[in-house]
């Protein structure tokens, strides 16, 4: 039994109201916090925080243990900020840390610890907001802690390390070299105290290496960079695969090697930098706080390799990565200007290579945007001025507009004002200015002069290879070659193409055709060669895996188990005229979490981009109807049905379904009618489905009848359908996987229809279902307007002012969001005024209640369990209608028609959530196992509706 279990038993022996309960709560919280630090399970940390808040309620001001309660809560909140980046956690950590420190006066034995931890949180807040006073205070607190930790103190290294980090941050902010020197001195002192075997040695190695690299960038002394590389390699050895800080060491070492390549030109350094950069990026999936940095730096190194080898695929990937980084650096982000600048540089280079004016025009737009973000004193302004001038000069050569050339001249003149003679950039800007002035004097020469003299030459082989790599990057990593039956990665696929007759013919055609037609010719040829077929089927016994078919031809292997099915699939693909085929059995390395993550994240796109998807219905005889097939009940096959534009269904003996010979069963009326019956999905979605979060409730309904072998796959199989990119974490519970999906849907779309379900609630959140089958309940269809209802919901002029006020409240309500398992939900609330037990049958688990709520007609519900006393208390319950402002069309000033529409909309019956109020002004959904249909009493009750935003857990 672990420490947490022991502490839980201790807590059970201290019921509410008993003496010692605060101690038992605190001890359990500490045990959970310690377990979080070992396994980083956020549930442990969340529970510890809840327990510590309960402790504070039991320890009033003056309690002897109040400081330790504040301190432990601050630590937990700081750790949760590190994990989830919620700023409110950091703010509360600072607040509680200050409160704890105030209760630990000078001379107290624990004061140094409290000083140190508060300093660390203030530094984090500086890193988040850039407020210098936070960093200044952090330095003061670290100095004070260091004085209390003299030589020989076991925690002296932590204070040295923390103070060094603060000086390093201040150098980044203010560029005072003395701060950097101080950081390096303190960092060395900390490292000397953290001998091999010390748990924090890797952190000291990493930080000292980082600061030495900064000094190299400042003073260009190679011994600093050499030492930084050695330290980063040592830190990396202490951070093996799986270590939470491994990505930082990979990234730091990559940056040092990239710097050494820039200084010494050793290509092996650049190649290693790219390899390490890719490895770091794989460990920083979407949502990781440092993903943008990895994308940006890997893009830069690929651009450098392009400059060296002129391989277009490097430049194309660099552009793709820079675009991804830019998306993660929105307006206001400190590094947005750098992403704009380098994306523009890459696009300008692609224009030089391929001559697409759209690239050049986009580069001009991006450089203008970057320049706006560089103030006159910024060191990046001069390069940005120069590059924008270069782009405008190129544009003038393409289309002689005098304004472009005049602006280029003005930009270079400003750049020269910012640069000093002798600076290499000064000479570049001066030469460019001279060229622009010559073009202005003699524009005819500029227009007729060959652009190739300014641009490196790229042979047609490299251009074709670049196009081929662009195509391969949109395809599955591995494909079966249908002619040979051999599994090929991208390199092998490219080799097949380069050795093919199609490549030879393309090369010959490109040399003969006009330059402006080459790109289209190359694209058409390569796209045709790399068309591929996807396989959709039910897994059976003995399916061949990657390790089974690698380095073998599947056609020469014994036909047993699933191998015969794989062979038949490849033969059908070949029969249909396709060279490449993909099956989920053997084309994914299921032993690699990175490979699995990429495959699941890309699966929908692969099926969508395929030229054909072959569906094999192993349980349907040739004469059968496929609606009985198990294929329609599996989770993964939903996206395999919706994503492809072209599908062929094959039956048990590999005959086309009902011998329908058409090229696409999605265009066959008979098949589409049967598909609608089998899936409950309208044909318009089956033939033209768009991934995303529109009508999320319907998509969950489609999936609710399906199941998967691994429970968590129910959620993972929907990532592509909702166009979401979330981490795949096998081993988590199905409830957690589904909860992460629903949180993302609500956070990104605000679609409250996903809260419309009936069944068992998830243990993670009362408003989320434990099982996707809870969505099988159909959404409420609009009821017809009867004469009686029309009278009840009639509009009157006296309602106008109140309806307009209600309209504005609904339109201006905040968007629903879910953070840290707390759902912030705008809704129309109806307080329950009375709840009566009308009948009960305990053996049958049927408890019938009548509910009276303000503004609603009386309603009855039947529950499997009796409501507890807390729910029966007056004012404890609310019936609510979840709301999203998108449910109404915004109007600057609502008119009578808008008022009538609002009255009609809110007057209809709706599926209500029953909430019970908890302490701290929070609510929880109860009675989720029954469908609650509520209906407003009349138009007066609608007009008096109350709009509130509730926090639901």
N, C-alpha and C positions, 0 to 999 in steps of 0.2 A: 504494500500500500504506500503510495507516494505522500509527500508532505501535504499536498492539497487535500487529499482524502482525510488525513488525520485532522486537519484544521476544520474540515466540514463537520466531522463528528464532534469536535469541540464546540462548534457553533450550535449544533443541534441540542447540545446540553445546556445552552444558554438562551432560552426563549425570550421573545420581546418582553422588556420590563425587568428582567433579572439583572443582578449585578454581574459585572464582568462581560456583558454582551459586547460592549464597545471593544474590549481587548480581543475577543474571539473574532469579531468582524475584521478588525485591523490585521490580526495574524493571518486570517484566510486571504485577505487582500494582498499582503506581502508575499504569501506563498504563490498566489496566482501570478503576481508580477514577476517573481523569480522564474516561474515556469514559462511565462511569455518570453523572457530573455533567453531561455534555452531553446524554445521551439518556435517563437514568433507567431503564436496563434492569437489572432486579434481578439477572439472571444474571451480568452483569459484576461487580457488587458481591459476590455470593456467591463467585464464583471468586477475586476479589482476596483475600477473607478466608481462603479455604482456602490460597492461596499464601502469605499472610503467616504463617499458623500453621506452614507448612512452613519458612519462613524462620527463625522463632524456634527451631525444633529444630536449625538449623544454626548459630545464633549463641548460644553459651552465655554465662552471666554473665561480664562483663568484656570481651565483644566490643565493639569501638569503635562498631559500627553498631547495637547493641542498642536504644539509645534511639529512633532513628528508626524501627526496626521496631515497637516498642511504640506509638509515636505514630501511625504510619500505620494500624496495626490498630485503634487506638482511634477514629480518624476514620472508618474504614470501618464499624465496628460502630455508631457514632453515626448515620451516614447510614442504615444499615439499620433502626435503631430509628425514625428519622423516617419511613421508608417503610412499615414493617410493624408498628411499635409493640410488638415483643416486648421485654419488660422485661429479659430476660436479656442482650440485646444492649447495653442501656444500662448495666447493672451492669458488664458486662465492659469497656465503653468507659471507665467511670470507673476501674476497676481498672488497666487498661493505661495510661490517662492519668497516673495517680499514679506508676506504675512509671517511665514516661518522664520525668516531672518530677523525680523523685528523682535521675535520672542527668544532669540538666541543672542544675548548681548555679548560684548567683548569679554573674553575670559571663559566663555562657555566652551566645553571640549568639542562640541559638534559645530561650532560656528564656521570653521574652515570649509566643512562639507557643504553647508548651506550657501556660503559665499560662492564656492566653485560652481554649484549647480545653477544658481541664479545667473551667474555670469555666462554660463553655457547657453541658457535660454535667451538671454539678451542678445548674444551673438547670433543665434538663430533668427531672432526677430530682425536684427540688422540685415542679415542675408536676405530676408524676405522683403523688407520695406526700404532698406538703404538709408535708414535714419542714423546719422552719425552719433547722436547723443546716446543711442543704445550701445554702440560699440565703445564709445568713451567710457560709459559706466561699466561695461563688461571688463575692460582693461583694468579699471580701478579695483573692481571686486576680485579679479584674478591676482592682482598684486597683493591685495590684502590677504587673500588665502595663502599665497606663496610665503608671506612673512610668517604665517602660522604653521608652515610646513618646512622647517629648516632641514639642512643636510641630514640625511639618515631617516627622515620621515617617510613611511611607506607610500604616502600619496603625493610626494613632492613631484614625481614625474608627471602626474595628471595636471598639476597646476602649471608646470613648465610647458607642457604640451598645449593646454588651453590658452595660455597667454601668448605663445608663439602663433597659434592660429589667429588670434585677434590682431596681432601686429601684421600678419600676412594680409588679412582682410583690409586693414587700414592702408597698407601699401597699395592694394588694388584700387582703393577708393581715392587716395590722395597723392600717390606716386612719390612719397618721401622715401628715398633710398635707405635712410637710417632705420625706418620701420622694417624693411626687408632684412637688413643686416641683423637687427635685433631678433627677428623671427628665426633666422638661421641659427644664431647663437643659442637661443632658447631651445630650438628643436634638437640641436646636437646634444645639449645637456640632458634633455628628456630621453633621447635615444641611449645615451650612456647608462642611464638608470634602468632601461628596459632591455636587459640582457636576453640572449637567445632563450626561448622558452617562456618569456613574459607574455601574457595574453594580449597586451596592447602594443607589442613591438612592431607589428605590421603597420599600425596606424602611424607610429612615429616615423618609420621608414618612408611611408607614403607622403606624409606632410613635409618632411625634410626634402625629399626628392622634388616635390612640387615647388618649394621655395627656391631650391637651387636652379630649377629650370627658369623661374622668373628672373633670377639674377643673370643667368646666361642670356635671356632675351634682352636684358638691360645692358650688359657689358660685353657680350659675345665672347666670353672666356670658355673655351672648349672643355677645360677640366671640370667646370661646374656641370656641363651637360653630361659628360662621361660619368661623373659621380651620381647624377640624378638617374641615369639609366641603370647603373649598378644597384642603386637603392630600390628602384621600382621592380627590378627582377627579383630582388630578395623579398620584397613585400608580396609579390605575386606567388612565390613559392609557399608563403605562409597563408595564402588565400586560395585554397584548392577549389575545384569545381563544386558548386553548391554554397560556397561562402558568400554571404550577402554583400560583401564589399569587393568581390572579385572583378566586377565590371569596372569599378573605379581604377583598380590597378592596371587592368588591360588598357583602359583608355589613357591613363597617365603615361604608361610606357610607350604606347603608340604615338602620343604627342611628342615625346622626347626623340624617338627615332625619326619622326617626320622632320623635326627641327634639325637633326644631324644630317638628314638627306639634303635639306635646303642649304646647309652649310658646306657639306663635303661632297655631295652628289653621288654617294654610294647607293646604287639601285637596290641592293639587298635590304638596306634600312627602310626604303620606301615600301618594298614588298612586305616586309614584316609589319610595318605600321598599318598597312591595309588589312593584313590578316588579323592583327590584334584588334583593329577597329571594328571589323565585322564581328569578331567574337564578343566584344563589348556590347555592340548593338543588339545581338541576339539575347543578351541578358538584360536588356532594357526595353521590354515590350511596350506596346501602346499604353499610355497612362503613367509610365515611369517618369519621374521628375527630370531626369537627365537624358531622356531619349533625344531631345532636340540637339543637345550638344554632340552626342555620338553621330547623329545623322549629318550634322554640319561638318564635323571634322573628317569623317569618312569621305564625304563628298569632296572636301578639299584635297585629300590625298589621292583620290581617283582622278581629280582634275590635274594634279601634278604628274600622275602617271600618263595621262593623256598628252600632256605637254612633252613628255619624254618619248613616248612610243607612237603617238598619233593614232591610237586605237579608239574608234568612235564609240565602241560599247562602254568604255570607261567614261567618256564625256556624257553619254546618255544616262548612265547610272548616276553620275554626279548631279545632273539636272534633276532627276527624279528624287534623289535624296535631299537636295536643297529645297525643292518644293515641299517635301514632307516636313522639313525643319521649319520652313516659313509658316506653315499652317499651325505649328505649335508655338509660334512666336507672334501673337496677335499685336494689334496696335497698342502701344504703351510698353511692350516688352523691351528690356534693355538691349537685347541682342538682335532685334528685328532689322536694324540697319545693316548689320553684317550679312544676314541671310539675303536681304534684298540685293546688296552689292555683289555677292559671289554668285547668286543665281543669274544676275545680269551678265557677269563676266563669262559664265559658261554658255549662256545663250548667244552672246556675241561671238564666242569661239565657234559655236555650231553654225552661225551664219557664215563665218569665214570659210567653213568647211563645205557647207551644203548650199549656201546662197538663199535660204528661205527668209524673205523679208520680214515675215511675221516674227521670227526670232529676234531680229534686230529691233523691230518696233517695240517688242515686249522688253527687250534689254533697256531701251531708252526710258520706257515707263518706270521700270524698276529702279534704274539709276537716279531718276528724278526723285522718286519716293525715298531712296536711301539718302540722297543729298539733303532733303528737308530735315532728316533726323540728325544730321551732323552739324552742330553749332560751329561758329567761325573758329573756335580754338581747338576743335576736336582733331586728333591726329589722323582720323580717317577721312577728313574732308578733302584734303589735297588729292589722294588717289581717286576719290569718287568724282571730283571735278574733272580729272584727267580722263577717266574711263567714259564718263558721259560725253565729254568732248570727242573722244575717239568714235563713239557710237554715232554721234550726230554727223561727224565727218564721213563716215561710211555711208550713212543714209543720204548725205548730199551727193556722194558719188553715184548712188543708185537712182536718186531722184533729185535733181538740182534745185532745191528750194533755198533761197538766199538766207532765210531766217535760221535754218539749221546751221549753216556755216558761220553766220554772225554769232550765234549762241556758243558754238564750239570755240570760237576765238575768245569770246568774253570769259568762258570757263577756264581756258588754259591761262589766260592773263591773271585771273584770280588765283589759280593754283600756284603760279610762279611767285605771287606775293606771299604765299604761305611757306614756300620752300627756300632753302638757302643754297647758294651756288656751291657746287661740290657734292651735293646730295645727288645720287643717281636718278632720283625721281625728278629733280630739277632739270636735268638734261633731257629726260623723256618729254616732259611738258614743253620745254623750249623747242625741241625738234618738231613736236606735234603742232605747236603754234606757228612755226615757220612754214610747215606744210599747208596749214589752213590758210595762212596769209597768201601763199603762192596760188592756192586754188581760188582765192577771192580775186586776185589780180588777173588770173588767166583761167576762168572756169571751164573753157573748152578743153584745155589740156587735162583738167581733173576728170572730166566726163569720159574722155576717150582713152585715158591711160589705163592699162590693164590692172585690175584689182589683184591679180595673182602675185604681183611683185611684193605685196604687203602680207601675203597669206602663205603659210606653209602648204606644200603640195601634198595631197592625199591621193594615193592610187586607188583605182576602182575596186581592187581586191579588198582593201580595208573598208571602203564604204559598204560593200556587200556584206562583209563580216559584221559590221556595225548594225546593219539592218537585221541580219539574222539573229544577233544577240538580243536586239530589242524585242523581236518576236518570241524568242525562247523565254525571256523573262516573264512573259504573260502566260506561259504554259506550265504544266506540271513538271516537277524537277526530274522525274524519271518517266519514260514511256517505253512500251514494248514495240519493237520494230516488227511489223506484221509479216514482212517477207522472210525474216530470219528467225523470229521468235526470241530474239535477244533483248534483254533489258538495257536501255541506254540512258545515261545521264546527259546533261546539256552539252558537254564537250563531245561525247560520242555522237549525239544528234547533229551537231555542227560538222563533225568530220564526215558523216554520211552525206550531208548536203554538199560539202566542198568536193567530195569525190564523185558526185552524181552528174548525169548528163544534163540535168536542169541547170546546174551551176555553170557548166561549160557553155551552154547555149546562152545563158544570161550574160556571161562575161563577153561573149562575142557580140550580143545584141547591144550591150551598153557602149561598146566601142564604136558602134555604127550609128546609134540613135542620137538625136540632138540632146545637149546637156539638160535642157529643161524637161525632158521626158524620162530621164534616167530614174529619178526617184520613184515615179509611179510604176515603171517597169520592174524595178527591184522589189518594191513592196508587193506587187501582184504575184511575182514568181515565188518569193519566199513564203508569202501567206498560203499559197496553194500547196507548196511542198510540205509545210508543217501543219496541215490540217490534221486534227486528231479526233479519235472516238473515245467517249467515256462509257464505262460499264456500270450498270445498276442492277443489283441482284440481292438475294438473301444469302447471307453466309451459311455454309453448311459444314459438315465434318471434313477435316483434312484440307483446308484451303491453303494453297501454296503462299508462303511468305517471302519477303525480300531475300532472306538468306538462302531460301530453297532454290530460287531461280537465278540468282546472280551468277554471272559467268557461264550460264548454260542457255541452250536454246530450248524453249518450252516444248517445241515440236519433237525433240529427241528424248524427252523425259517420259517415264511410264505414265500412262493415262489412268490415274487413280485419284479418288477423292475429288477435291475441287480442281485438280489440274486439268481434267477432261473438260470441265466447264470453261476454264481459262483458254484452253486451246481452241474450243469451239467459238468463243467470243472473238479471238484474234482472227480466226478464219473468216467469220462473218464480216469483221471490219475490213479485212483484205478484199473480200468479195465485193464490198461496197465501194472499193477503190481508194481506201485510206491506207497510208503508210505507217501511222502511229496510233497506238491504243493504250488506254490507261485503265487499270483495275485497282481498287482500294486494297485488294489482298496483298499484292506484291510490289506495288509502286510507291509505298510509304514505308519508311524505316520506323517501325513501331517501337523499336528499342531506343529511339532518339526522341526526347521530349521536344527538342527544337523542330525536328522534322514533322512531328505530329502536330505541333502548334501551327506551323506554316500550312500544313495540308488542311487542317480544319478551318483555318482562317481564309484559305484560298478556294475551298471546295466549291462554293456557289459560283465563284467567278470562272473556275475551270469548266464546270458544267455549262455555264452560260456561253463561254467562248468556244465550246466544242462544236465541231461541224455536225456531229451526230452523237446521240446517246442511245445505246442498245440496252433495253430492259429485258432481262431473262426471268420469266415466271416459271420457276421449276415445279410448282405444284398445280399447274393448269395444263390439262391435256389439250391436244390440238383442237378438239371440238368443244372445249369448255368456255365459260365466260369468265373474264378475269376479275370481276368484282369480288369473287370469293377468295382471291389470292392473299396469302399472308403478306405479300409485298406491300399491300395498301395499309397494313397495320403497323409497319415499322417506322421508327422516328426519322432515320436518316433518309429514307426514300422520299420524304415530302419535298425536300429541296431538289432531289434528283428528278422529281416530276416537274416542279415549277421552273427550275432554272433553264433547262435546255429549250432551244427553239425548235429543234428537230429530234424526234424520238421514233424508234421502231421497237415494238413489243414482239418478243419471241416466246413461244410456249415450250412445254416440257421437252419436246423432241427437236427443238431448234427450228421449228417452222414459224413463219410470220403469222402473227395472230389473225385468225380467220382467213388466212391466205391473202391478206390485204397487201397488194404489191406496191402501193404508193411509196414515194420517197420519205414521207413524213406522216405518221399516224395522227399528229396533232392537227392536221388539215382534213382528216377523215370524219365526216359527220357521225357515222355509226360509233366509232371509237370515242369521240368526244361526248356523246350522249351517255355511253357506259362509264366513262371516266367521271362525269358529273355525279352519277348515281353512286359510284364506288367511293368517292372522296367527299361528297358534299360541297365541292368547290365549283363555283360558276366557271363556265368555259372561258369567259374573258380573262380570268386570272390564270387559267391553265395555259392559254396560248400567248398571253402578253403580260407576264407577271413582272412587277418592278420591286426589287428588294428595298426595304425601308420600313418606316414605322407608321405609315398610313394605315388606318383601320387596324390597329394592333390587336384589338379584341378578336376580330375574325381570324387572324393568323394563329392566335392561340387556340381558338376553337378547332381549327383544322388539325392542329397538333394534338389536341386533347384526347383523341381516340387512338393515338399511336403509342407504342412502347419501344424501349431499347434494351439491349442486353445489360449494359451498364447504366445504372439509374441516372447518373449525372449527364449522360449523353442526350437525354431528353432536352435539356437546355442547350447543350453545345450544338446540337443539330439544327437549332433555330438561329444561330449567330448570323449565318449568311442570309437567311430570309429577312431578318431585320437589319441587314447591312451593318452589323456591329463587329468590332474587333476587340474581343475580350480574352484575357488569359485562360487557357485550358488547364485545369488543375485536377487531374484524376486523383481520386481518393477523397475529394470533398463530398459532402452529402448532396443528394439530389435537391434537397430543399435549399441549400446554400447556392448551388449552381443556378437553380431557377430564380432565386432571390436576386442574385447578381444581374441576371438578365432583366428582370423587372425593374430593378433600380435604374439600370441604364436606359431603359425605354422611358421611364417617367422623367428621368433627369434630362434627357435629350429632347423629348417630344412633349412632355407634360400630359400625355394621353391618360386620363383617369379611367378610361374604359377597362384597363387591365385590372382595376380593383373590383370589377363586376364578376364575381365567381361565388360558387356555393360549395362548401366542403370543409375539410379539416384545415385549420390555420397552420402556417409554418411556425416552427419554434423560433425562427429568426425575426419574424415580424407578423403582427396580428392581421395586417391587411394583405399579406401575401399568402397564397395557398401552399400547402405542403406538397400537393401533387398537381400536375398539369391537367389531370382529368377533371378537376374542379371547374374548368372552363367549358365543360360540355353543356352547361345550362345556357340556353339561347338568350341573347340580348332581348330586352323588352321591345316588342314591335309597337309602333304608334297606334293607339286605340282610335277607332273611328269617332268622329265628333257627333254624338247623339244630341237630340234636342235638349235633353235634361242637362247634359254637360255644357252645351252652348250657353244655356241660361246661367249656370253656375259660374262660368268663366267669361262672362260678357264684359266688354270694355266700357268704361264710363269716363267722361271728361274729368271727373273729380279724382280719378286715379293717376292722371297724367304726371303730375309733379313727383309723386311717390315712385311711379314706374321708372321715370327718368333717373331718379336718384338710385334706385335699385340697379338699373342698367349700368350706370357709371361705377357702382361698387363692384359689379361682376366683371366689367371690362378691365378695371384697374386692380383687380385682385392679383396677388403675386402668382408666379408660376409654381405648380407643384414641384417639389424636389425631395429627394431622399438622401440624407447625409448621416453617416454613422448610425444607421438603422433607425433614424428618426424621420418619419414622413411628415413634411410640412404640406398640409392639404387645405387649399381654399374650398369652402363648401357652404351650402345653405343648410342651416341647422334648425332642428325642431326639437326643443326640449321635451322630454317625456314627463308628462304631468302625473301619470298614474299607470301602474302595471298590475294586472290582476291575474292570479292563477285561476283559470276557468275549469280545469280538470286535469287529473293526472292518472297515469297507468304505469307505475314504476317498473313492473315486470316487463311491460312492452316498451319501456323507455320512451314514453310519450308524455310530455308536459305541455299543456295548451295554455297560452297566455293571451290576454287582450291588452293592447297597448293604446293609451291615449297620449297624443303628443300635440303640442301647440301648432295650429295651422294645418293639421292633417286629419283625415277621416279616421275613425277607430279602425284598428286592424288586428288580426289575430295571427299568431305564429305558433308552431309546434316544435319543441326542442327535445333532444334525446336526454338532456340532463336538466335538473331543476336549477333555477337561478339562485345564486347565493344571496345572503342578506345584504351585502354591499350593493348589489344591483337593484334590489328592491327599495332602497332608500330614495326618498324624495329628492329629485334633482340630480341623481347620479348618472342618468342615461341621456343620450342624445341620439336622435335619428337624423342622419345627414345625407344630403345629396352631394357627392363629390363634384367639383366644378373646375373647369378650365376656361380661360377667357376665349379660346378658339371656338368654343361651342356657340358663340355669338359672332355675327359679323360686325366688326367695329364701325361705328358711325360717329362723326365728330359731334353732331347734335341730333339725338334720336327724334324721329318724327312720330306721328300717330301710327303709321304702319309698323314701325319698329316696336312701339309700345304693344300693339296688338299681337305681334309675333312673339314678343317676350312673354306676354300673358299666356298665350297659347302653349308655348314651349314649357313654361314652368307649371302650367296647370295639368299637364299630363301625368299619369302614374309613372313612378320611377322605382328602380331597385335601390333600396336604402341600406346604409350600413348602420348597425347598432353599436354605439360606442359607450364605454363606461369611463368616467373620469378617474384619474389616478392622482397621486401627489405630484407636486411641482408642475401643475397645470398641463399634464399630459393625458392622453386618452389611449384606449386600447379597444380594438374591435372584439365583440363577443357575438355569440349566436350565429357564427358564419356557416353553420351546417344547414341552415334553413334559408329559403328565399324570402326576402321581405319586400313586398310590393306596397309602396306607400302612395297616397294620392292626396293632393291638397283639397281642403274643404271647398273653397270657392275663390273667386277673384280677389276678394278682400284679404284672404289669408295669403295669397301670392304676393299682393302688394306689400304686405307687412313682413315679408321674408327677411330673415337676418343672415347676412353674409359674414362669415368668420373664417379665420385661418387657424387650424388646429394642429398641434403637434401630436402625432400618433406613433406609438411604439409597438 
